[in-house]
């Protein structure tokens, strides 16, 4: 009986190690394809990595970046969602998802993502940027709601980046 349990654990850990190695190898190949501008091939490699290890944050995140490069925003959003699910403590996934939602003018969806990003900000620069996005969206939504009652046309918004540089 004791031998069977040890065999089971040995096989289990061996499987984990092999799966991790396969995921890392596929991820590294994806990075190479990305660096060469071969985004479709990179996506395939990153997907292999996430099939081997479903919670592989960097593979999900890089998949999203590749989809953005290919102008496949909906697929990019889905990959960002998988990234933040895999690592909800990482600011970058929320940040990029919120920016993409803004680009798509999906303000109501972007707002809670920015609010989550705000919680994760660790530098003053990030905090100021996230607050600016939140304030701008809230103002836009309030004005848009008012103008709908008056049947005025919507005014497009944009958030200008701060001119200062982030803290090192």
C-alpha positions as a Markdown table, in Angstrom:
| # | Residue | x | y | z |
|---|---|---|---|---|
| 1 | Unk | 0.0 | 0.0 | 0.0 |
| 2 | Unk | 2.8 | 2.5 | 0.9 |
| 3 | Unk | 4.6 | 1.7 | -2.3 |
| 4 | Unk | 1.6 | 2.5 | -4.4 |
| 5 | Unk | 1.1 | 5.9 | -2.8 |
| 6 | Unk | 4.8 | 6.8 | -3.4 |
| 7 | Unk | 4.5 | 5.7 | -7.0 |
| 8 | Unk | 1.4 | 7.8 | -7.5 |
| 9 | Unk | 3.1 | 10.9 | -6.0 |
| 10 | Unk | 6.3 | 10.3 | -8.1 |
| 11 | Unk | 4.2 | 10.0 | -11.3 |
| 12 | Unk | 2.2 | 13.1 | -10.3 |
| 13 | Unk | 5.2 | 15.3 | -9.7 |
| 14 | Unk | 6.9 | 14.0 | -12.9 |
| 15 | Unk | 3.8 | 15.0 | -14.8 |
| 16 | Unk | 3.8 | 18.4 | -13.2 |
| 17 | Unk | 7.5 | 18.9 | -14.2 |
| 18 | Unk | 6.9 | 17.8 | -17.7 |
| 19 | Unk | 3.9 | 20.0 | -18.2 |
| 20 | Unk | 5.8 | 23.0 | -16.8 |
| 21 | Unk | 8.7 | 22.4 | -19.1 |
| 22 | Unk | 6.3 | 22.1 | -22.1 |
| 23 | Unk | 4.6 | 25.3 | -21.2 |
| 24 | Unk | 7.8 | 27.2 | -20.8 |
| 25 | Unk | 9.2 | 25.9 | -24.1 |
| 26 | Unk | 6.1 | 26.9 | -25.9 |
| 27 | Unk | 6.1 | 30.3 | -24.2 |
| 28 | Unk | 9.7 | 31.0 | -25.1 |
| 29 | Unk | 8.9 | 30.1 | -28.7 |
| 30 | Unk | 6.0 | 32.5 | -28.6 |
| 31 | Unk | 8.3 | 35.3 | -27.4 |
| 32 | Unk | 10.7 | 34.6 | -30.3 |
| 33 | Unk | 7.8 | 34.7 | -32.8 |
| 34 | Unk | 6.6 | 38.0 | -31.2 |
| 35 | Unk | 10.0 | 39.6 | -31.5 |
| 36 | Unk | 10.0 | 38.7 | -35.2 |
| 37 | Unk | 6.6 | 40.2 | -35.7 |
| 38 | Unk | 5.1 | 36.8 | -36.4 |
| 39 | Unk | 2.1 | 37.4 | -34.2 |
| 40 | Unk | -0.1 | 34.6 | -35.5 |
| 41 | Unk | 2.6 | 32.0 | -34.9 |
| 42 | Unk | 3.3 | 33.6 | -31.5 |
| 43 | Unk | -0.4 | 33.2 | -30.6 |
| 44 | Unk | -0.2 | 29.5 | -31.5 |
| 45 | Unk | 2.8 | 29.0 | -29.2 |
| 46 | Unk | 1.3 | 31.0 | -26.3 |
| 47 | Unk | -1.9 | 29.0 | -26.6 |
| 48 | Unk | 0.1 | 25.8 | -26.4 |
| 49 | Unk | 1.7 | 27.2 | -23.2 |
| 50 | Unk | -1.7 | 27.9 | -21.7 |
| 51 | Unk | -3.0 | 24.5 | -22.7 |
| 52 | Unk | -0.2 | 23.0 | -20.8 |
| 53 | Unk | -0.6 | 25.4 | -17.8 |
| 54 | Unk | -3.9 | 27.2 | -17.8 |
| 55 | Unk | -2.9 | 29.8 | -15.2 |
| 56 | Unk | 0.2 | 31.0 | -17.2 |
| 57 | Unk | -0.3 | 34.7 | -16.8 |
| 58 | Unk | 2.5 | 35.9 | -19.1 |
| 59 | Unk | 1.3 | 33.6 | -21.9 |
| 60 | Unk | -2.3 | 34.9 | -21.6 |
| 61 | Unk | -1.0 | 38.5 | -21.4 |
| 62 | Unk | 1.3 | 38.1 | -24.4 |
| 63 | Unk | -1.5 | 36.4 | -26.4 |
| 64 | Unk | -3.6 | 39.5 | -25.8 |
| 65 | Unk | -0.8 | 41.8 | -27.0 |
| 66 | Unk | -0.4 | 39.8 | -30.2 |
| 67 | Unk | -4.2 | 39.9 | -30.8 |
| 68 | Unk | -4.0 | 43.7 | -30.4 |
| 69 | Unk | -1.2 | 43.9 | -33.0 |
| 70 | Unk | -3.4 | 41.9 | -35.4 |
| 71 | Unk | -6.3 | 44.3 | -34.6 |
| 72 | Unk | -8.4 | 41.5 | -33.1 |
| 73 | Unk | -9.6 | 43.5 | -30.1 |
| 74 | Unk | -12.3 | 41.1 | -28.9 |
| 75 | Unk | -9.9 | 38.2 | -28.8 |
| 76 | Unk | -7.4 | 40.5 | -27.0 |
| 77 | Unk | -10.0 | 41.3 | -24.4 |
| 78 | Unk | -10.7 | 37.7 | -23.8 |
| 79 | Unk | -7.0 | 37.0 | -23.3 |
| 80 | Unk | -6.7 | 39.9 | -20.9 |
| 81 | Unk | -9.6 | 38.5 | -19.0 |
| 82 | Unk | -7.8 | 35.1 | -18.8 |
| 83 | Unk | -4.6 | 36.9 | -17.7 |
| 84 | Unk | -6.3 | 38.7 | -14.8 |
| 85 | Unk | -8.1 | 35.6 | -13.8 |
| 86 | Unk | -4.7 | 33.8 | -13.7 |
| 87 | Unk | -3.0 | 36.6 | -11.7 |
| 88 | Unk | -5.5 | 39.0 | -10.2 |
| 89 | Unk | -2.8 | 40.7 | -8.3 |
| 90 | Unk | -1.0 | 42.0 | -11.4 |
| 91 | Unk | -1.8 | 45.6 | -12.4 |
| 92 | Unk | -0.6 | 45.3 | -16.0 |
| 93 | Unk | -3.4 | 43.0 | -17.1 |
| 94 | Unk | -6.2 | 45.3 | -15.8 |
| 95 | Unk | -4.4 | 48.4 | -17.1 |
| 96 | Unk | -4.1 | 47.1 | -20.7 |
| 97 | Unk | -7.7 | 45.7 | -20.6 |
| 98 | Unk | -9.0 | 49.1 | -19.5 |
| 99 | Unk | -7.0 | 51.0 | -22.2 |
| 100 | Unk | -8.4 | 48.6 | -24.8 |
| 101 | Unk | -12.0 | 49.1 | -23.6 |
| 102 | Unk | -11.4 | 52.8 | -23.8 |
| 103 | Unk | -10.1 | 52.4 | -27.4 |
| 104 | Unk | -13.3 | 50.5 | -28.2 |
| 105 | Unk | -15.4 | 53.3 | -26.4 |
| 106 | Unk | -16.8 | 50.8 | -24.0 |
| 107 | Unk | -16.7 | 53.3 | -21.1 |
| 108 | Unk | -19.1 | 51.4 | -18.8 |
| 109 | Unk | -17.0 | 48.3 | -19.0 |
| 110 | Unk | -13.7 | 50.2 | -18.7 |
| 111 | Unk | -14.7 | 52.0 | -15.5 |
| 112 | Unk | -14.7 | 49.0 | -13.1 |
| 113 | Unk | -11.5 | 47.7 | -14.6 |
| 114 | Unk | -9.8 | 51.1 | -13.9 |
| 115 | Unk | -11.2 | 51.0 | -10.4 |
| 116 | Unk | -9.6 | 47.5 | -9.9 |
| 117 | Unk | -6.4 | 48.8 | -11.4 |
| 118 | Unk | -6.4 | 51.7 | -9.0 |
| 119 | Unk | -6.4 | 49.3 | -6.0 |
| 120 | Unk | -3.3 | 47.6 | -7.4 |
| 121 | Unk | -1.3 | 50.8 | -8.2 |
| 122 | Unk | 1.9 | 51.0 | -6.3 |
| 123 | Unk | 3.5 | 54.3 | -7.6 |
| 124 | Unk | 2.2 | 57.8 | -7.4 |
| 125 | Unk | 2.4 | 58.1 | -11.2 |
| 126 | Unk | 0.2 | 55.0 | -11.7 |
| 127 | Unk | -2.3 | 56.3 | -9.1 |
| 128 | Unk | -2.6 | 59.7 | -10.8 |
| 129 | Unk | -2.9 | 58.1 | -14.3 |
| 130 | Unk | -5.6 | 55.6 | -13.1 |
| 131 | Unk | -7.5 | 58.4 | -11.3 |
| 132 | Unk | -7.4 | 60.6 | -14.4 |
| 133 | Unk | -8.9 | 57.8 | -16.5 |
| 134 | Unk | -11.6 | 57.1 | -13.9 |
| 135 | Unk | -12.5 | 60.8 | -13.5 |
| 136 | Unk | -12.6 | 61.4 | -17.2 |
| 137 | Unk | -14.9 | 58.3 | -17.8 |
| 138 | Unk | -17.2 | 59.3 | -14.9 |
| 139 | Unk | -17.4 | 62.8 | -16.3 |
| 140 | Unk | -18.1 | 61.6 | -19.8 |
| 141 | Unk | -20.8 | 59.2 | -18.6 |
| 142 | Unk | -22.5 | 61.9 | -16.6 |
| 143 | Unk | -22.4 | 64.3 | -19.5 |
| 144 | Unk | -23.5 | 61.6 | -21.9 |
| 145 | Unk | -26.5 | 60.7 | -19.7 |
| 146 | Unk | -27.5 | 64.4 | -19.5 |
| 147 | Unk | -27.2 | 64.9 | -23.2 |
| 148 | Unk | -29.3 | 61.9 | -24.0 |
| 149 | Unk | -32.2 | 63.6 | -22.2 |
| 150 | Unk | -31.5 | 66.7 | -24.4 |
| 151 | Unk | -30.9 | 64.6 | -27.5 |
| 152 | Unk | -27.6 | 66.2 | -28.1 |
| 153 | Unk | -24.8 | 64.4 | -30.0 |
| 154 | Unk | -22.1 | 62.7 | -28.0 |
| 155 | Unk | -18.7 | 64.4 | -27.9 |
| 156 | Unk | -15.8 | 61.9 | -28.2 |
| 157 | Unk | -13.4 | 61.9 | -25.3 |
| 158 | Unk | -9.7 | 61.0 | -24.9 |
| 159 | Unk | -7.4 | 60.9 | -22.0 |
| 160 | Unk | -4.2 | 62.7 | -22.6 |
| 161 | Unk | -1.1 | 61.0 | -21.0 |
| 162 | Unk | 0.7 | 62.9 | -18.3 |
| 163 | Unk | 3.7 | 64.8 | -19.6 |
| 164 | Unk | 5.9 | 63.6 | -16.7 |
| 165 | Unk | 7.6 | 60.3 | -16.7 |
| 166 | Unk | 6.9 | 57.4 | -14.4 |
| 167 | Unk | 9.0 | 57.0 | -11.3 |
| 168 | Unk | 11.9 | 54.5 | -11.7 |
